[in-house]
Amino acid sequence: MEQQRLRQLRLARGLSLDALAREMDGIVTKQALSKYEQGKAKPSPEVLPKLAAALGVSPEQLLKESEIDVRFIAYRKGSRLTKRDQSKIENSVRELLERRVELAELTGYAASDVPLQGLAIRKTDDAERMAEKLREEWDIGREPIANVSLLLEDHLVHVLEIEASEKFDGLSAVAMRHPNEVAATAAITRSGLVGERQRLSLAHELGHQVLKVPRKIDEEEAAFRFAGAFLAPADVLRKEVGQRRTQLRADELFLLKQRFGMSIQALLFRLRELGIINESHYRQWFREIGRLGWRKSEPQPLPREQPQWLRRAVLRAVAEKSISEAEAFERFGIDIDSGGQGHP
């Protein structure tokens, strides 16, 4: 058994050694489990299936060595996550990415064509130009993006949603097969986000993946500048709103929210950074947003986008008999009989 996998699966489920021992009805002690994780002992043939069952995997999956190394690009600055929560998130992502890399290989999908940290900037404003450059490279034109999740999946960026506390904003991950071979990239968000927050978070994580940011620049600011420009190109936004505005009405902002798929707060930030509205009007609107109680929950929320790559890939693998319907559910959470719905 590959001891790192046991620890990874345990932490992904948020279990302590004590808790895992309880899940196994005390047939092994936490001391024995610790020895398994350190490679100092191996579970007996009687213990192995019960250990695998407690972790929700097959014995074969527990024994299999990982073929990829998952690296995490960035947590949001000032993240309030505890080390335990961070460990759970990272190990959950590792498990999900391992399965997806394996599925991609079974179904013949190519690796992501994201220019991983390939767009170098010298100052924060350069992120604007890099967002335009990526739009050109991906040939998506200038219009607002109808579905960010599907766009990323079209370019083999895995869109992962995980259960996490509100302290978690988002994360980017890269799965490496060898030191210089990218097997997959992923943009991770918290499940349950409204559509406008989900879209901005995904665009922000894409920024972390593609931008090469020098140390003197705040990486978070650069990623947010990229996200705003990617969702609402400056020329298109100016065409919709005008070069300069002294006043904005709420009903106009709600129309812009629908048009660009961004929250009113994100739109106001974008309008200010482009100089369309001044600092005074921006602050005036944010006082109003606070008064109305819109900081955490805006009216007219957009529907969440539904990633589709996993469902398509699993159905393809089942059709090609690369995996069985039972494996589709056991390994990927896709119930073929219910129309291919499942967890990410």
Residue pairs with C-beta under 8 A, 6 or more apart in sequence:
1 36
1 42
1 43
1 48
1 62
1 63
2 63
2 64
2 65
2 66
3 36
3 37
3 38
3 39
4 66
5 62
5 64
5 65
5 66
6 33
6 36
6 37
6 51
6 55
6 62
7 37
8 66
8 91
8 94
8 95
9 55
9 57
9 62
9 91
9 95
10 17
10 20
10 33
10 37
10 55
11 87
11 88
11 91
12 88
12 91
12 92
12 94
12 95
13 55
13 56
13 88
14 84
14 88
15 23
16 30
17 30
17 33
17 34
18 30
20 30
20 33
20 54
20 55
21 28
21 29
21 30
21 33
23 54
24 47
24 50
24 51
24 54
27 47
27 50
28 43
28 47
28 51
32 41
35 41
36 42
36 43
36 51
43 51
48 59
48 62
48 63
49 59
51 62
52 58
52 59
52 61
52 62
55 62
58 330
61 331
66 94
66 98
67 98
67 101
67 177
68 97
68 98
68 101
68 175
68 176
68 177
68 183
68 184
69 175
69 176
69 177
70 90
70 93
70 94
70 97
70 98
70 173
70 174
70 175
70 176
71 173
71 174
71 175
71 176
72 90
72 93
72 171
72 172
72 173
73 171
73 172
73 173
73 174
73 208
73 209
74 171
74 172
74 208
74 219
74 220
74 223
75 81
75 86
75 169
75 171
76 169
76 170
76 220
77 218
77 219
77 220
79 86
79 167
79 168
79 169
80 167
81 89
81 165
81 167
81 168
85 164
85 165
85 167
85 168
88 164
89 162
89 164
89 168
89 171
89 188
92 162
93 160
93 162
93 171
93 173
93 186
93 188
96 158
96 160
96 162
96 186
96 344
97 158
97 160
97 173
97 175
97 184
97 186
98 175
99 331
99 332
100 158
100 184
100 186
100 310
100 313
101 175
101 177
101 183
101 184
103 310
103 313
103 314
103 317
103 332
104 111
104 156
104 184
104 313
106 317
106 322
106 323
107 313
107 316
107 317
107 320
107 322
109 156
109 313
110 156
111 156
111 182
111 183
111 184
112 155
112 156
112 157
112 182
112 184
112 185
113 155
113 156
114 155
114 156
114 157
114 185
114 206
114 209
114 210
115 134
115 137
115 210
116 174
116 182
116 185
116 209
116 210
117 209
117 210
117 211
117 212
118 210
118 212
119 130
119 133
119 134
119 210
119 211
119 212
120 211
120 212
121 127
121 130
121 211
121 212
121 213
121 214
121 217
121 222
122 214
123 217
124 217
124 218
124 221
124 222
124 225
125 225
127 207
127 211
127 222
127 223
127 225
127 226
127 229
128 225
128 226
128 229
128 234
130 210
130 211
130 226
131 207
131 225
131 226
131 227
131 229
131 230
131 233
132 229
132 233
134 210
134 230
135 141
135 142
135 230
135 233
138 151
138 155
140 151
142 233
142 235
142 236
143 236
144 231
144 232
144 236
144 259
144 260
144 261
145 151
145 199
145 230
145 231
145 261
147 305
148 198
148 199
148 202
148 203
148 231
148 261
148 305
149 159
149 198
149 202
149 305
149 306
149 307
149 308
150 305
150 307
150 308
152 159
152 187
152 202
152 206
153 159
153 307
153 308
153 309
156 184
156 185
157 185
157 186
157 187
157 206
157 209
158 184
158 185
158 186
158 187
158 309
159 186
159 187
159 189
159 202
159 307
159 309
159 344
160 186
160 187
160 188
160 189
160 307
160 344
161 188
161 189
161 190
161 191
161 307
161 344
162 168
162 188
162 189
162 190
162 191
162 344
163 190
163 191
164 190
164 191
166 190
168 190
169 190
169 201
170 187
170 188
170 189
170 190
170 201
170 202
170 204
170 205
171 188
171 205
172 185
172 186
172 187
172 188
172 205
172 206
172 208
172 209
173 185
173 186
173 188
174 182
174 184
174 185
174 186
174 209
175 182
175 183
175 184
175 185
175 186
176 182
176 183
177 183
185 209
187 201
187 202
187 205
187 206
187 209
188 205
189 198
189 201
189 202
189 205
192 304
193 201
193 304
194 301
194 302
194 304
195 261
195 301
195 302
195 303
195 304
195 305
196 257
196 261
196 262
196 263
196 266
196 298
196 301
196 302
197 263
198 304
198 305
199 231
199 261
199 262
199 302
199 305
200 227
200 231
200 262
200 263
200 266
203 226
203 227
203 228
203 230
203 231
204 223
204 224
204 226
204 227
205 223
206 226
206 227
206 230
207 222
207 223
207 224
207 225
207 226
207 227
207 230
208 219
208 223
210 226
211 219
211 222
211 223
211 226
213 219
213 222
225 273
228 262
228 266
228 269
228 270
228 273
231 260
231 261
231 262
232 260
232 262
232 267
232 270
234 274
237 260
237 270
237 271
237 274
237 276
238 274
238 276
240 256
240 259
241 248
241 256
241 271
241 276
242 276
243 276
244 275
244 276
245 271
245 276
245 277
245 281
246 277
246 281
247 281
248 268
248 271
248 277
248 281
248 285
253 264
253 267
253 268
254 264
254 299
254 300
256 262
256 264
256 267
257 263
257 264
257 267
257 298
257 300
257 302
258 300
258 302
260 267
261 302
262 270
263 298
264 289
264 294
264 298
265 286
265 289
265 294
265 295
265 298
268 277
268 282
268 285
268 286
269 282
271 277
271 282
272 278
272 279
272 282
289 295
307 344
310 332
310 334
310 342
310 344
311 334
311 340
311 341
311 342
314 323
314 328
314 332
314 334
314 340
314 342
315 334
315 336
315 340
317 323
317 328
318 324
318 325
318 328
318 336
323 331
325 336
325 337
328 334
328 335
328 336
329 335
329 336
329 342
332 342
333 342
333 343
334 340
334 341
334 342
335 341
335 342
